[in-house]
């Protein structure tokens, strides 16, 4: 089964020096792996939070499947539910 994940960047802003924060939402249709484009050149942290009404028996809670720092254009995640994400980096 192919994973379809969509991700929307909601906001980008500078925080300290050259560091930025981005956040958005993601939707997923299976528990396989895919990636989120954070809009950052280098992603130093990505936090995922599933939406409360998405959890059901047999679902895969969202988690990041990568080491940091890394390119922010394709941060691998695994999830079978939708939710929100928060990232920072350069």
C-alpha positions as CSV (number, residue, x, y, z in Angstrom):
1,X,0.0,0.0,0.0
2,X,1.4,3.4,-1.0
3,X,1.6,6.1,1.6
4,X,0.1,9.4,0.7
5,X,1.1,12.2,3.0
6,X,0.3,15.8,2.5
7,X,2.0,18.6,4.5
8,X,1.2,22.3,4.6
9,X,3.5,24.9,6.0
10,X,1.5,27.3,8.1
11,X,4.1,29.8,9.1
12,X,7.8,30.6,8.9
13,X,9.5,33.1,11.2
14,X,13.0,34.1,12.5
15,X,13.6,33.5,16.2
16,X,17.3,33.9,17.1
17,X,19.9,34.9,14.6
18,X,19.8,32.6,11.6
19,X,17.4,30.1,13.3
20,X,13.8,29.8,12.0
21,X,10.6,28.1,13.2
22,X,8.1,26.5,10.9
23,X,4.9,24.6,11.6
24,X,2.1,23.0,9.8
25,X,-0.2,20.1,9.4
26,X,0.1,16.6,7.9
27,X,-2.3,13.9,6.7
28,X,-1.5,10.3,6.2
29,X,-3.3,7.3,4.8
30,X,-1.2,4.3,5.9
31,X,1.6,3.4,8.4
32,X,4.4,3.4,5.8
33,X,7.1,6.0,5.7
34,X,7.1,9.3,3.9
35,X,8.6,12.8,4.4
36,X,7.7,16.3,5.4
37,X,9.1,19.3,3.7
38,X,9.7,21.8,6.6
39,X,10.7,24.7,4.3
40,X,14.1,24.9,6.2
41,X,17.5,24.4,4.5
42,X,18.7,22.5,7.5
43,X,16.3,21.0,10.0
44,X,17.6,20.6,13.6
45,X,14.4,19.3,15.2
46,X,11.0,18.1,14.1
47,X,8.2,17.4,16.5
48,X,5.0,15.5,15.4
49,X,1.7,15.5,17.3
50,X,-1.3,13.4,16.1
51,X,-4.7,14.9,16.4
52,X,-6.8,13.5,19.2
53,X,-9.6,12.3,17.0
54,X,-7.2,10.5,14.7
55,X,-6.2,7.7,17.1
56,X,-8.0,4.4,16.8
57,X,-7.1,0.7,17.2
58,X,-4.4,-0.3,14.8
59,X,-3.1,3.2,14.0
60,X,0.6,4.1,13.9
61,X,1.4,7.1,16.1
62,X,3.5,9.6,14.2
63,X,7.3,9.5,14.7
64,X,10.4,11.0,13.0
65,X,12.5,8.3,11.3
66,X,15.8,10.3,11.0
67,X,18.8,11.8,12.7
68,X,19.4,15.5,13.1
69,X,20.6,17.9,11.7
70,X,19.6,17.0,8.2
71,X,18.1,18.6,5.0
72,X,14.8,20.2,5.8
73,X,13.3,19.4,2.4
74,X,12.5,15.8,3.1
75,X,12.4,14.7,6.8
76,X,11.3,11.1,6.9
77,X,8.3,10.3,9.1
78,X,6.1,7.2,9.8
79,X,2.4,7.7,10.6
80,X,-1.0,6.4,9.8
81,X,-2.9,9.4,11.2
82,X,-2.9,13.2,10.6
83,X,-1.7,15.8,12.9
84,X,0.5,18.9,13.4
85,X,4.2,19.4,13.1
86,X,6.7,21.9,14.5
87,X,10.3,22.3,13.2
88,X,13.3,24.6,13.8
89,X,16.6,25.0,12.0
90,X,18.3,27.2,9.4
